Amino acid sequence: MVDPEEEEAMEEITFKSDTVLSDVHLNIPNKRHLMVRLNAVGQPVFQSQFKLLWNKDSWKDTQVKGKKQKDIQIENTVHDDRSVQESCGKNSNGIDFLNRNETQTHPCMRIEALLDNDGDLEVVRRPRVFSEAKQKEPSRNKIHPKILTQGAENFSEEEQENIHHSMVKIEHTMATPLEDVGKQVWRGAFLLADYILFRCDLFKSCTVLELGAGTGISSIITATVAKTIYCTDVGEDLLAMCERNVALNRNLTATGGGVIKVKELDWLKDDLCTDPQVPFSWSEEEISDLYAHTTVIMAADVFYDDDLTDALFKTLYRITHNLKNACTIYLSIEKRLNFTLRHFDITCEAYNHFRFSLNELEKLRDGKMKFIIEPIEATFPQFLVYERIEQLELWKIVAAPIS
């Protein structure tokens, strides 16, 4: 006979995975990663380079008025298909395609030739050259991560200078427990960075506060146009990594003259830490500057836990009420689909809670501040190389005091 306590324990979920891997690293397994060190908790730290698309010729077609980026990509695909049809009389090895009567034919036409007299499909075998065991190149790319050691790549001074202005260098981890996801790079940060570079006029010479900055990539990009960036998160190890990334990209940010200050800002606490003995604490002058001059607040892909989402919106409410100026808030999020046993269906619980919090903020009426919320269509061009999926969203919140 089964003990009632054991039976109750058996009904609980016993399988669990607490390791998270960002799609940025998952979808580019052949990307070259430089392993530089182990962090304070023994996790391998890698250094990756993310290319900046400064050349506007590479994205000017995406600015066609009234068309979405994916629509333009479809048009380009159709155009490419026509080009293929014009030149596909021969395959890549220069071999003529033959029909069953061994007469030359166009591979994109005469499909009826593949049916026999009864209408059954007649399989045409590929020429022998396609199945030869020895080929100069494999038919499929081999998938294997490339992990480098220090000094594995040598660049000339000229090449190194070009890298400084066309690449963002970021130290990060590859897979972490959920509480350390800020140590990875996420697509939401790239989407926000794209918008900052596209609408740099909105950020020029501003004082910006980033919440949950993680590796700091969004703050680094912002520093190319803004004046002062308060790059904030929690955890000494994470903030130290973020500070190293700021130093790695100093040549990139120097062109815009922006200053990045890495600071601790805990959403679960009401006050900023001013203890000089605590790393990444605030000085009274910095707090005064934050509240007196900040006009932009941003957060990238930080909505994965309902309690933290609630804490973030409370932090936004508290900070905006202490600012001397109206400010604009930019929030990026990836709508992640997950199968849950509770609903026995595919849901987006974290995203749904984020949208609920947005609606509650907009409905808020306290007589002091009003929040105007609107989505920003992700049709602006890409300035960083990554996979921009349709689940990525960017939201704009205008926080203005009621006069």
C-alpha positions, -999 to 999 in steps of 0.1 A, spaced: 0 0 0 14 34 -10 18 59 17 -4 91 11 26 114 14 46 94 -11 16 94 -35 13 131 -32 51 135 -39 47 112 -70 21 136 -84 46 165 -83 67 173 -113 101 155 -109 119 166 -140 134 200 -141 161 219 -161 174 252 -148 200 258 -175 191 285 -201 209 290 -234 203 322 -255 192 317 -291 218 342 -301 244 315 -294 222 285 -302 215 296 -338 251 303 -347 270 271 -336 300 278 -359 306 313 -346 341 318 -333 341 323 -295 372 333 -275 372 317 -241 390 343 -219 385 332 -183 364 316 -156 341 340 -136 338 341 -99 314 312 -98 334 290 -122 314 296 -154 334 298 -186 334 334 -200 336 338 -238 343 369 -259 323 373 -291 324 399 -318 291 412 -333 293 430 -366 280 465 -370 264 473 -404 276 509 -408 272 508 -446 237 521 -453 238 505 -488 232 472 -471 199 482 -456 185 512 -476 161 489 -494 144 482 -461 133 518 -458 108 516 -487 78 536 -476 47 516 -465 64 482 -467 75 460 -439 110 445 -439 98 410 -443 76 420 -473 107 435 -490 126 403 -482 99 383 -499 101 405 -530 139 400 -531 134 362 -528 110 362 -557 135 382 -577 162 358 -568 140 329 -578 135 344 -612 173 347 -616 177 311 -606 151 300 -632 169 319 -659 201 302 -652 191 267 -639 194 249 -672 226 234 -658 234 224 -622 262 238 -601 286 213 -616 278 223 -652 260 190 -660 229 192 -682 196 180 -668 182 152 -689 147 139 -692 139 102 -694 146 101 -731 181 115 -724 174 148 -742 183 181 -726 155 198 -707 149 226 -682 149 214 -646 121 238 -637 98 227 -666 81 196 -680 72 181 -647 48 157 -665 79 138 -678 83 123 -644 50 104 -647 47 70 -665 19 59 -687 -3 50 -657 3 83 -640 26 68 -614 57 88 -603 88 77 -620 119 85 -600 148 99 -620 181 90 -605 207 117 -601 238 116 -623 267 95 -609 288 125 -603 264 136 -575 269 103 -556 307 101 -559 322 93 -525 351 117 -529 340 153 -533 360 184 -529 336 199 -504 310 182 -482 274 186 -492 265 199 -457 283 221 -433 297 203 -403 284 218 -371 310 222 -344 316 252 -321 349 269 -325 365 278 -291 397 298 -294 424 304 -269 442 337 -262 464 347 -291 446 324 -316 439 353 -339 465 378 -351 455 410 -367 475 438 -382 472 473 -367 450 484 -396 428 454 -393 425 459 -356 415 495 -361 388 485 -385 375 459 -360 372 485 -333 348 505 -354 328 477 -371 326 452 -343 311 452 -308 332 430 -285 312 413 -257 322 390 -229 294 366 -219 286 331 -208 270 305 -230 246 287 -207 235 297 -172 210 290 -145 179 312 -148 191 337 -122 223 344 -143 206 349 -177 219 385 -176 254 371 -184 242 360 -219 234 381 -250 198 382 -260 180 392 -292 159 419 -275 191 438 -268 200 438 -305 165 450 -314 168 479 -290 203 487 -303 190 487 -339 163 513 -330 188 535 -311 211 536 -342 182 541 -365 166 570 -344 199 583 -330 183 618 -330 160 607 -301 191 598 -280 216 624 -290 232 642 -260 207 626 -236 211 611 -202 199 575 -203 192 549 -177 192 513 -186 176 488 -162 187 452 -163 216 459 -187 232 425 -184 263 424 -206 258 461 -214 256 458 -252 226 482 -254 243 508 -232 275 505 -253 256 512 -285 237 541 -268 271 556 -259 278 562 -295 251 589 -295 241 598 -259 259 619 -234 257 599 -202 245 563 -197 238 548 -163 241 511 -171 225 492 -141 219 457 -129 225 436 -98 253 412 -89 290 421 -85 302 394 -109 277 405 -136 285 442 -132 322 435 -133 316 417 -167 296 446 -179 324 471 -169 349 449 -188 327 451 -219 326 489 -216 364 489 -215 366 466 -245 345 489 -267 361 522 -255 373 530 -291 338 525 -304 321 547 -278 348 574 -280 335 585 -314 302 597 -298 317 609 -266 293 591 -244 302 582 -209 290 549 -194 287 545 -157 281 509 -145 260 510 -113 240 487 -91 202 492 -92 181 465 -75 144 466 -85 135 450 -52 149 479 -32 134 514 -30 167 532 -25 200 533 -44 231 521 -26 254 549 -16 278 529 6 313 537 -8 325 503 5 300 485 -18 312 480 -54 292 498 -81 275 520 -55 262 556 -63 276 589 -52 253 617 -42 264 637 -73 254 608 -96 220 604 -80 214 641 -83 225 640 -120 203 609 -126 171 626 -114 179 660 -128 188 651 -164 175 616 -173 151 618 -203 153 582 -215 149 549 -197 153 515 -214 153 478 -207 159 450 -231 145 414 -228 141 414 -190 106 400 -188 109 363 -180 97 362 -144 64 376 -132 77 388 -99 106 406 -115 83 421 -141 62 435 -113 93 448 -96 105 465 -128 72 483 -133 72 495 -97 108 508 -103 97 526 -134 69 542 -115 91 553 -86 119 567 -108 97 586 -132 79 603 -103 113 615 -90 126 628 -124 125 665 -130 118 661 -167 93 640 -187 110 609 -201 105 582 -227 108 545 -219 117 519 -244 111 482 -236 120 453 -259 107 418 -253 108 385 -271 74 366 -271 86 331 -261 62 302 -267 64 274 -241 44 243 -235 30 242 -199 15 213 -180 -7 236 -161 -25 246 -193 -15 215 -213 -10 239 -242 15 263 -257 14 296 -239 33 329 -235 28 334 -198 57 358 -192 47 379 -223 10 379 -212 20 392 -178 41 419 -194 12 430 -215 -11 430 -184 14 452 -166 16 476 -195 -22 479 -195 -23 485 -158 4 512 -161 -16 530 -188 -48 529 -168 -31 543 -137 -45 576 -125 -27 591 -95 -31 628 -104 7 631 -108 19 612 -139 3 599 -170 17 571 -192 11 569 -229 20 535 -244 24 525 -280 41 497 -299 70 505 -323 68 484 -355 101 465 -360 104 475 -396 135 497 -391 167 483 -406 192 461 -388 226 475 -378 237 443 -361 239 408 -375 214 386 -357 181 368 -365 153 393 -361 123 370 -356 86 382 -356 83 375 -319 105 404 -311 87 435 -300 96 471 -290 73 493 -269 74 530 -262 61 546 -230 59 584 -226 59 593 -190 48 630 -184 38 648 -153 2 661 -152 3 699 -150 
